Amino acid sequence: MMLPEYRDLISELKVKDKHFARIFDKHNELDKKTTDADAGKLHLSDKEIENLKKEKLLLKDEALAIILKYKKEKEA
């Protein structure tokens, strides 16, 4: 799971924020693809795998920013 230390906040955000839910789902989709490619179950070039991993990282960074903003707002 992406960012397990924020599991509770992620659960809340997936219900409350459609954009966050899309980011989270897309990240999980890319994670499965990269895992399958690394395991040889999905045949992708090294460049394609690299691009998927970069996209996944960008999504994770965006998700983390949303989580931290939400956490700060909840604590205020």
C-alpha positions, -999 to +999 in steps of 0.1 A: +000+000+000+012+035-008+021+055+023+009+030+049+016+054+078-013+075+065-037+046+061-066+062+081-063+095+063-061+078+029-093+059+037-110+092+045-097+110+015-107+082-009-143+088+001-142+126+004-120+136-025-126+122-060-094+136-073-074+119-046-093+086-052-083+088-089-047+095-080-046+066-056-062+041-080-039+052-109-009+048-086-020+012-077-026+004-113+009+015-122+023-003-092+008-035-105+021-030-140+056-023-128+055-052-104+043-075-132+069-062-156+097-067-131+085-103-125+083-110-163+046-113-163+042-082-184+065-075-213+076-039-214+109-023-225+132-009-198+122+026-210+085+019-206+091+005-171+112+036-163+084+059-175+058+040-155+079+043-123+084+080-129+046+085-134+040+065-102+064+086-082+047+118-094+013+104-084+027+094-050+042+129-045+008+145-054-011+121-031+013+129-002+008+166-007-029+162-005-027+139+025-004+164+044-027+193+035-057+174+047-040+163+079-030+199+087-066+211+081-079+184+104-055+194+131-064+231+128 
